[in-house]
Amino acid sequence: MRAAADQLAGQGRTAEDDLVLAREASAFYLKLSESVLAQSPGHLALAESVAAGFTQYAYAFVAFEADRLESTDARAALRLRQRAARLYLRAHVHAMNALDRNNPALRAALASTNEPAQTIAAHLPAEQVGVAYWAAASWAAYISLSKDRPETIADLPQAVRLARLAWERSPAHGEGALSSLMGSLEAARPGGSPQQAARYFDRAIADGAGRNAGAYLAKAEALSLPAGDRAGFEALLQQALAAAETHRDLGNEVARERATWLLQTIDDRF
């Protein structure tokens, strides 16, 4: 079973830039990988792949479709967001289960408000950063779709804390993906600093050497849109499109589709 887990974890990192093909293949891959992970729940690489798969599927194929339907079919959009929330939670549970098995002290450290930051940071070895990233990303996404559940929203500080632990251990992780997550969380959290969020996003763009379309997209949606900065919003989306065109992979293709839609509907936002 360990060999099967190793193989599936590697397949989860295969490059793909065809969204239709990715969507058609995702359901089978995720169900198969999930069943193997159930037999090897502490396998960090497979847990990372499964959590990433469910999070990306929810974002690219469920939550995005809800956004597109919002103006024409609010009920269908609500159903899709509820499904996306369930998928995000599923991703989070898989990632946290793997962290619990490899790092039993981490969950208690995240919940503690008294433990010094330096001590908490010691709870996350470098090999767990990838799983922690997807645990935090899926957690934050789940919380964002649970605004009518105060008990879920109350977990946001822990999600931010987990992301920060991962970022402090490996700030350049994922060619800027982790810094981009930090920027989004900083912009969204109560009392967050737009200036600090901008620094995170700029770090993400630099770490990705301009290849990470998602960093431009996230900065546009987290900072320019709430600020009513149409020119900045449009410029960042155009940069996302340019990055997606020059560096073809699944993440960039997802960002390209969303950036294109946001530009097409820009008059509805400003």
C-alpha positions in Angstrom: 0.0 0.0 0.0 2.9 2.3 0.7 4.1 1.9 -2.9 0.7 2.7 -4.2 0.5 5.8 -2.1 3.9 6.9 -3.4 2.8 6.4 -7.0 -0.5 8.3 -6.6 1.2 11.1 -4.8 3.6 11.5 -7.7 0.7 11.4 -10.2 -1.0 14.2 -8.3 1.9 16.5 -9.2 1.8 15.8 -12.9 1.5 19.0 -15.0 -1.7 19.5 -16.9 -3.1 22.7 -18.6 -6.3 21.3 -20.2 -9.1 22.2 -17.8 -11.7 19.9 -19.4 -9.3 16.9 -19.3 -8.4 17.8 -15.7 -12.0 18.0 -14.6 -12.9 14.7 -16.3 -10.0 12.9 -14.7 -10.2 14.5 -11.3 -13.1 12.6 -9.8 -11.6 9.1 -10.4 -8.2 10.2 -9.3 -9.5 11.8 -6.1 -11.7 8.9 -5.1 -8.9 6.4 -5.8 -6.3 8.5 -3.9 -8.6 9.0 -1.0 -9.2 5.3 -0.7 -5.5 4.6 -0.7 -4.9 7.4 1.8 -7.4 5.8 4.2 -5.0 2.8 4.3 -1.9 5.1 4.8 -3.3 8.2 6.6 0.1 9.4 7.7 1.5 9.5 4.2 2.4 13.1 3.9 3.0 13.3 0.1 -0.3 11.6 -0.7 -2.2 13.6 1.9 -0.8 16.8 0.3 -1.8 15.6 -3.1 -5.4 14.6 -2.0 -5.9 17.9 -0.1 -4.6 19.9 -3.0 -6.8 18.0 -5.4 -10.0 18.5 -3.5 -9.2 22.2 -2.8 -8.3 22.9 -6.4 -11.4 21.0 -7.7 -13.7 23.0 -5.4 -12.1 26.3 -6.4 -11.8 25.7 -10.1 -14.9 23.7 -10.9 -17.5 24.4 -8.2 -17.0 27.8 -6.4 -16.1 29.5 -9.7 -19.2 28.2 -11.4 -21.2 29.5 -8.4 -19.7 32.9 -9.0 -20.6 32.9 -12.6 -24.2 31.8 -11.9 -24.8 34.3 -9.1 -26.4 37.0 -11.2 -28.8 34.6 -13.1 -29.5 31.7 -10.7 -28.9 32.6 -7.1 -30.3 29.3 -5.8 -28.0 27.2 -8.0 -25.1 29.4 -6.9 -25.9 28.7 -3.3 -26.1 25.0 -3.8 -22.7 25.0 -5.6 -21.1 27.1 -2.8 -22.5 24.6 -0.2 -20.9 21.8 -2.2 -17.6 23.7 -2.5 -17.6 24.2 1.3 -18.0 20.4 1.8 -15.1 19.7 -0.6 -12.9 22.3 1.1 -13.7 20.7 4.5 -12.9 17.3 3.1 -9.5 18.6 1.9 -8.8 20.1 5.3 -9.7 17.0 7.2 -7.3 14.9 5.1 -4.5 17.3 5.5 -5.0 17.8 9.2 -5.3 14.0 9.8 -1.9 13.5 8.2 -0.4 16.3 10.3 -1.9 14.8 13.4 -0.3 11.5 12.7 3.1 13.0 12.0 2.9 15.9 14.4 0.6 15.2 17.4 1.5 18.4 19.2 0.6 20.8 16.3 -3.1 21.0 16.7 -2.8 21.9 20.4 -0.2 24.5 19.6 -2.5 26.1 17.0 -5.3 26.3 19.5 -3.1 27.8 22.3 -3.0 31.5 22.7 -0.2 31.4 25.3 2.5 29.5 23.6 5.4 31.7 22.3 5.6 32.0 18.5 9.2 30.6 18.5 8.0 27.5 20.3 5.0 27.0 18.0 7.3 27.4 14.9 9.3 24.4 16.2 6.2 22.2 15.8 6.4 22.3 12.0 9.3 20.5 10.3 10.1 21.5 6.7 8.7 18.2 5.3 5.2 19.1 6.6 5.0 22.6 5.0 3.2 21.4 1.9 0.5 19.6 3.8 0.2 22.5 6.2 -0.2 24.9 3.2 -3.2 22.9 1.9 -4.6 22.5 5.3 -4.6 26.2 5.8 -5.8 27.1 2.3 -8.7 24.7 2.4 -9.6 25.8 5.9 -9.6 29.4 5.0 -11.7 28.7 1.9 -14.2 26.7 4.0 -14.5 29.5 6.5 -15.1 32.0 3.7 -18.1 30.0 2.6 -19.5 29.6 6.1 -20.3 33.2 7.0 -23.6 32.0 8.6 -21.8 29.7 11.1 -20.1 31.7 13.9 -18.4 28.6 15.3 -16.6 28.0 12.0 -15.6 31.7 11.5 -14.1 31.5 15.0 -11.5 29.1 13.6 -10.0 31.8 11.3 -7.2 32.8 13.7 -6.0 29.2 13.8 -6.1 28.9 10.0 -4.0 32.1 9.8 -1.7 30.8 12.5 -1.1 27.5 10.6 -0.4 29.4 7.3 2.0 31.7 9.2 3.9 28.7 10.6 4.2 27.2 7.2 5.3 30.6 5.7 7.9 31.2 8.4 9.3 27.7 7.8 9.4 28.1 4.0 8.2 31.5 2.7 9.0 30.7 -1.0 7.0 27.5 -1.0 5.1 26.8 -4.2 6.7 29.6 -6.2 4.9 32.2 -4.2 1.7 30.2 -3.4 2.2 30.4 0.3 3.0 34.1 0.3 -0.1 34.7 -1.8 -2.2 32.8 0.7 -0.7 35.0 3.5 -1.7 38.1 1.5 -5.2 36.9 1.1 -5.6 36.0 4.7 -4.0 39.3 5.9 -6.5 41.3 3.6 -9.5 39.2 4.8 -8.9 39.0 8.6 -10.4 41.5 10.9 -7.9 44.3 11.5 -5.7 43.1 8.7 -3.3 45.5 7.1 -3.6 46.2 3.3 0.0 47.3 3.3 1.2 44.1 4.8 -1.0 42.1 2.5 0.5 44.0 -0.5 4.0 43.0 0.7 3.0 39.4 0.9 1.6 39.5 -2.6 4.7 41.3 -4.0 6.8 38.6 -2.3 4.6 35.9 -4.0 5.1 37.6 -7.4 8.8 37.8 -6.9 9.1 34.2 -5.7 7.2 33.0 -8.7 9.5 35.1 -11.0 6.4 36.5 -12.7 5.2 33.0 -13.6 2.5 32.6 -10.9 -0.7 34.0 -12.4 -2.6 33.3 -9.2 -0.6 35.8 -7.3 -1.6 38.6 -9.6 -5.2 37.4 -9.5 -5.3 37.1 -5.7 -3.8 40.6 -5.3 -6.4 42.1 -7.6 -9.3 40.5 -5.8 -8.0 41.0 -2.3 -6.8 44.6 -2.6 -7.7 46.4 -5.8 -11.3 45.3 -5.9 -12.3 46.3 -2.3 -10.4 49.6 -2.7 -12.4 50.5 -5.8 -9.2 50.7 -7.8 -10.4 49.8 -11.3 -7.2 50.7 -13.1 -5.1 48.6 -10.6 -7.6 45.7 -10.8 -7.5 45.6 -14.6 -3.7 45.9 -14.7 -3.2 43.0 -12.3 -5.6 40.8 -14.2 -3.8 41.6 -17.5 -0.5 40.6 -15.7 -2.2 37.3 -14.6 -3.2 36.6 -18.2 0.3 37.3 -19.4 1.8 35.0 -16.8 -0.7 32.2 -17.7 0.2 32.6 -21.4 3.9 32.3 -20.9 3.8 29.5 -18.3 1.2 26.9 -19.0 0.1 24.7 -16.2 -3.2 23.8 -14.5 -3.0 26.5 -11.8 -2.3 29.2 -14.3 -5.1 28.0 -16.6 -7.6 28.2 -13.7 -6.3 31.7 -13.0 -6.5 32.6 -16.7 -10.2 31.6 -16.9 -11.1 33.5 -13.8 -9.1 36.6 -14.8 -10.8 36.6 -18.2 -14.3 36.4 -16.6 -13.5 39.2 -14.2 -12.4 41.4 -17.1 -15.5 40.5 -19.1 -17.7 41.5 -16.1 -15.6 44.4 -14.8 -18.4 46.9 -15.3 -20.5 45.0 -12.8 -17.8 45.6 -10.1 -17.0 49.3 -10.4 
